[in-house]
Amino acid sequence: MDKKNFNQGLFLSAVGSFWWGFFGVLYFKYISFAGHIEVVVHRSLWTAVTLLVTTIIFSKWKVFKEIIFNKKQLFILFLSGVLIFLNWAVWIYAVSSNQVINASFGYFIMPILSVFLGYFFFKEKLNKKRFVSISLVLVSIVYIFLIDFKSIPWVGISVALSWGFYNLLRKKYQCLQI
């Protein structure tokens, strides 16, 4: 990967995170009267409608049929859909119950969790920096448990686990495509 693509990816990732973290919080706070499960169900249904419309517009019925009739791919996509549903539900719950910092903790530790999952499931290399990063995340979680017994950061841990395993399944799905 060249430096230009890396910098563009870094920039787009930062913009996406800002968009989701800032405007997403404002939006979900504004509609929190509806309840977090109702919001995530609406979001899921409208996402499905959007995907159907784009499948029609871009004439992707062949790809759609290939996925539907491949049970292994369909199962992986179903599980990843459940995980992203859980991630959205926990995030929207966190916003509506003023636990954004707790949920943000989950998004903060998720990249390190992804490194660990890549090492464990895909046998990716774990250099010294990655090992130290994983260790620091584990120490921080244990520290939070020991210092603040009143509130186990289940929201943050749920966000990190659901997003991390979602990414793992999507990578597994991509490996099946190659």
Beta strands, then each sheet from edge to edge (+ up, - down):
end
